[in-house]
C-alpha cells in the first residue's frame, strides 16, 4: 500500500510538467517578448534550487563536506564533458535550429526528477504522512521550475508542443526514481545521496554556462535591469519555498 501511495505521488509530480501547456494559449509574439525573462527566472531557479535545496538535502546524506562538493564538481564536470566531446553546444549548420543546451537541460531535468522520485520512494517506505508532506514540498518547488524549464526548451528552439512533450518525458523519471528509491532505500547505503549533488552540479552548469550567457546578450539597459530582477527573484523564490517547506 505504501508503494501505491508513493507511485501516485510521483505521478502527480510528473504531471506538474504539463503546466507548460499554459504557454500553448499565449500568442507567439507575446511569448517572444517574455521568453528572455522566463529564461532569467529559470536560471535563477536552477541556481537557487541547486544551492538552497538540492545541496542542503544532499548534506543530510553526506556529512563529509569535501566529499559532498566533490560530487557537485563531478556533476558539473560530467555536463561539461557531454557538451565538449559530444559537441552538443555548438552547431554551425544552417539546418540546426535547436540549441544543443536544450538536450542537456532535458538530461539535467530527468536526473532532478529521478532524485525527486528517490526521495518520494524512500520517505513513503518509512511513513506515509511524511511522504505526503515531502511530496507537497516537491510540488511547490516543481511548479516554478517546470514553467522555467518549459521556457528554456522553447527558447532553445523547440516548438511549444515538442517542449511540452520532452518536459513530460523527463518528468516520468520521477516514477522510475520512486521505484528505485523504494526498493533500494534500505539496501544501498548513500545511493540517493550521491545522485543529489551530481544533479546539483548539472543544474549549476546549465544555468551558469548556457542560460546566463544568453541573458548577457541583451543590450537594452532597462530590459537588462529587469532581467537581473527576475533572475534574483528566481533565486529568492527557491529560498522562500525552502523556508516554507
Helices and strands as residue ranges (DSSP letters): H 2-15, G 16-25, H 28-48, I 49-54, H 55-59, H 65-86, H 101-126, H 128-155, H 160-171, H 173-184, H 191-205, I 206-211, H 212-215, H 221-244
